[in-house]
Amino acid sequence: MSAAVPLSFPNEGSDRARESSDAKNAARLPLSVVIPTLNESLQIAQALADVGWADEVIVVDGGSTDDTVELAECAGARVLVVRGATIAGQRNAGIEAARNQWVLALDADERVSLQLRTELGQIVSGRSPTHAAYRMKFRNHYLGRELRYGPWGRDWHVRLFTRDRRYVCDRVHEHLETIEDVGTLTGPIIHHPYRDVAHHVSKIVKYARWGADDLYARGRTAGLWEMAARPTWRFMRDYVVYSGWRDGVVGFVASALSAFASFLKYAFLFARGQSPAE
């Protein structure tokens, strides 16, 4: 009597997992998400998990000293390291490397709403791409509440575009090159720009230095008028003209720190003008 031969049955659990993975990949939108980073270890994992529906996610790191790069690689993102570049330069490096026709530019502290994701699917699938690029509204949250008024309440940016577009390489307030044909999407991006006031102030200092450097490179100078009048107008604009007062105490804090940012930029510019010629 011959020895019994063990029968081999398909691993149904493995097959189901494979089918589920294949279906998930097939359902991903033909879209490249580009995220510039610098020391974003606290939120990069969540940021990447939230865009798992995209066909490609590119993280362009500016030389992080924490474990941002390792976390991004573990999450399955394609990681490019571009040291010394502006945020615009980082974005451009990611756009150039993108394999899809449509690119969504995000930051690590931004999340795509379900409504916006649905609209993105309609555009990148070819069902309704009637414009060369699209702007979207940002819903900004600060100190535990959404800022519905002030400049934060009227915050729109062009973030969906084709991969032939590039950002203008200013250090502060980077923006896309001029595009005439821009559509508007109704779904928002949810934005949590600052963890707390200390984080807010640290970013103000960094961006104020960069802003002063940009102005100095263009031959601008600053004196008492710029350091006194511009911050005063900034506060009045944000808090009164743009109705920041309607956001309560948080609106006051945001407006006051906006004025401080303006003062600091021109103070840095003034200091640059007092330094010996480089």
C-alpha positions in Angstrom: 0.0 0.0 0.0 1.5 3.3 -1.1 2.2 6.1 1.4 -0.5 8.7 1.6 0.3 11.9 -0.3 -0.7 15.1 1.5 -3.1 17.1 -0.5 -2.4 20.8 -1.2 -5.3 23.2 -0.9 -5.3 26.9 -1.9 -4.7 29.3 0.9 -8.0 31.0 0.8 -7.0 33.7 3.3 -3.9 34.6 1.3 -5.9 34.7 -1.9 -8.5 37.0 -0.4 -5.8 39.3 0.9 -4.2 39.4 -2.5 -7.5 40.1 -4.2 -8.2 42.9 -1.7 -4.8 44.4 -2.3 -5.2 44.2 -6.1 -8.7 45.8 -5.8 -7.2 48.6 -3.6 -4.4 49.3 -6.1 -6.9 49.3 -9.0 -9.1 51.8 -7.1 -6.3 54.2 -6.4 -6.6 57.6 -8.2 -4.1 58.2 -11.1 -2.7 61.1 -9.1 0.7 62.0 -7.7 0.7 63.7 -4.3 3.8 65.8 -3.6 4.6 66.6 0.1 7.7 68.7 1.1 9.0 68.0 4.5 11.6 69.1 7.1 11.5 67.4 10.5 7.9 66.3 10.3 8.2 63.1 12.2 5.2 64.0 14.5 2.7 64.0 11.6 4.2 62.5 8.4 2.9 59.0 9.1 -0.7 60.2 9.5 -0.3 62.5 6.5 0.7 59.6 4.3 -2.0 57.3 5.7 -4.6 59.8 4.7 -3.5 59.8 1.0 -3.3 56.1 0.6 -5.9 56.4 -2.1 -3.4 58.1 -4.5 -1.4 56.1 -7.0 1.8 57.8 -6.1 3.0 59.8 -3.0 6.3 61.6 -3.2 7.9 63.1 -0.1 10.6 65.6 -0.9 12.7 66.1 2.3 14.8 69.1 2.9 17.4 67.4 5.1 15.5 66.4 8.2 17.5 65.6 11.3 14.7 63.5 12.8 13.2 60.2 11.4 10.9 61.8 8.9 12.6 60.0 6.0 12.5 56.6 7.6 8.8 57.0 8.6 8.0 58.1 5.0 9.8 55.1 3.5 8.1 52.7 5.9 4.7 54.1 4.9 5.5 53.3 1.2 6.1 56.8 -0.1 8.8 57.6 -2.6 11.3 59.8 -0.9 13.6 62.3 -2.5 16.1 64.2 -0.4 16.8 67.8 -1.7 18.9 69.7 0.8 19.2 73.5 0.8 16.2 74.1 -1.5 13.3 76.4 -0.8 9.9 74.9 -0.2 9.1 75.8 -3.8 12.2 74.1 -5.0 11.2 70.9 -3.0 7.8 71.0 -4.6 9.3 71.4 -8.1 11.6 68.4 -7.6 8.7 66.3 -6.6 6.6 67.5 -9.6 9.4 66.7 -12.0 9.6 63.2 -10.6 5.8 62.5 -10.8 4.6 59.7 -13.0 1.0 60.8 -13.3 -0.4 63.7 -15.4 -2.1 65.3 -12.4 -0.3 66.5 -9.3 -1.8 67.4 -5.9 0.5 69.6 -3.8 0.1 69.1 0.0 1.9 69.8 3.2 2.3 67.4 6.1 -0.2 69.3 8.2 -3.0 69.3 5.5 -5.7 66.6 5.0 -8.0 66.1 2.0 -11.7 66.0 2.9 -13.9 63.3 1.6 -15.8 65.7 -0.6 -12.5 67.0 -2.2 -11.3 63.4 -2.7 -14.5 62.7 -4.7 -14.0 65.7 -6.9 -10.3 64.8 -7.5 -11.4 61.4 -8.7 -13.8 62.9 -11.2 -11.1 65.2 -12.6 -8.1 62.8 -12.8 -10.1 60.0 -14.2 -10.9 62.2 -17.2 -14.6 62.6 -16.6 -14.5 66.3 -15.9 -11.0 68.0 -16.4 -12.3 71.2 -17.9 -9.5 73.4 -16.5 -5.7 73.5 -16.5 -5.5 73.7 -12.7 -7.9 73.9 -9.7 -8.1 76.0 -6.5 -9.5 74.8 -3.3 -10.5 76.4 0.0 -8.5 75.7 3.2 -10.4 75.3 6.5 -7.8 76.4 9.0 -7.9 75.2 12.7 -6.0 77.0 15.4 -6.0 76.6 19.2 -8.9 74.2 19.1 -11.3 75.9 16.8 -11.8 76.6 13.1 -11.0 80.2 12.0 -13.9 81.2 9.9 -13.1 84.9 9.6 -10.0 87.0 9.2 -7.5 86.1 6.5 -7.6 82.4 7.5 -11.3 82.3 6.7 -10.7 83.4 3.1 -7.8 81.1 2.4 -7.8 79.6 -1.2 -4.8 78.0 -3.0 -4.2 76.4 -6.4 -3.0 72.9 -5.5 -4.2 70.6 -8.3 -2.5 71.0 -11.6 -0.7 69.1 -14.4 2.9 68.0 -14.0 4.2 70.5 -16.6 3.6 73.4 -14.0 6.2 74.7 -11.6 6.4 76.9 -8.5 8.0 80.3 -8.4 11.0 79.9 -6.0 10.5 82.6 -3.4 11.4 81.5 0.1 8.1 82.7 1.6 4.6 82.3 0.3 5.6 80.1 -2.6 3.1 80.0 -5.4 2.5 78.4 -8.8 3.5 80.1 -11.9 0.7 82.1 -13.4 -2.1 79.9 -14.9 -5.0 81.6 -16.7 -7.4 78.7 -16.7 -8.1 77.9 -13.1 -11.2 76.1 -11.9 -12.7 76.0 -8.4 -13.4 72.9 -6.3 -16.0 72.9 -3.5 -14.4 70.3 -1.2 -11.9 71.8 1.3 -8.5 70.9 2.6 -8.4 70.6 6.4 -5.4 72.5 7.7 -3.8 72.5 11.2 -0.9 74.9 10.7 0.4 75.1 14.3 0.4 72.8 17.2 0.4 75.6 19.8 1.4 79.3 20.2 5.1 78.3 20.7 5.1 76.4 17.5 3.4 79.3 15.8 6.0 81.8 17.0 8.9 79.6 16.0 7.5 79.5 12.4 7.0 83.2 12.5 10.7 83.7 13.3 11.8 81.4 10.5 9.5 82.9 7.8 10.2 86.4 8.9 13.9 85.9 8.3 13.2 84.4 4.9 10.9 87.2 4.0 13.5 89.8 5.0 16.1 88.0 2.9 13.8 88.0 -0.1 13.2 91.8 0.3 16.9 92.5 0.9 17.8 90.6 -2.3 15.4 92.9 -4.2 17.1 96.0 -2.8 14.4 96.9 -0.2 15.2 98.6 3.1 13.2 99.2 6.2 13.0 102.1 8.7 10.8 103.2 11.6 7.7 103.7 9.3 7.8 100.1 8.0 8.3 98.7 11.5 5.5 100.7 13.0 2.9 101.3 10.3 2.9 97.9 8.5 2.3 95.8 11.7 -0.5 98.2 12.8 -2.2 98.0 9.4 -1.8 94.2 9.4 -3.6 93.9 12.8 -6.4 96.3 11.7 -6.9 94.5 8.4 -7.0 91.0 10.0 -9.0 91.9 13.1 -11.3 94.6 11.9 -11.5 94.7 8.1 -11.5 90.9 7.7 -13.7 90.5 10.8 -11.2 88.4 12.8 -12.9 89.6 15.9 -15.8 87.2 15.1 -13.5 84.3 15.9 -13.3 85.4 19.5 -10.2 85.4 21.6 -8.5 83.0 19.2 -9.1 85.5 16.4 -7.4 88.2 18.5 -4.4 85.9 19.1 -4.1 85.1 15.4 -4.4 88.8 14.4 -1.8 89.9 17.0 0.7 87.3 15.9 0.1 88.2 12.3 1.0 91.8 13.2 4.1 90.5 15.1 5.1 88.6 12.0 5.0 91.7 9.9 7.0 93.7 12.5 9.6 91.0 12.8 10.1 90.7 9.0 10.9 94.4 8.7 13.0 94.4 11.9 15.1 91.7 10.3 15.3 93.7 7.1 16.3 96.8 9.1 19.1 94.8 10.8 20.3 93.5 7.4 20.7 97.1 6.3 22.8 97.9 9.3 25.2 95.0 8.8 28.5 95.5 7.1 28.4 94.9 3.3 28.8 91.2 2.6 
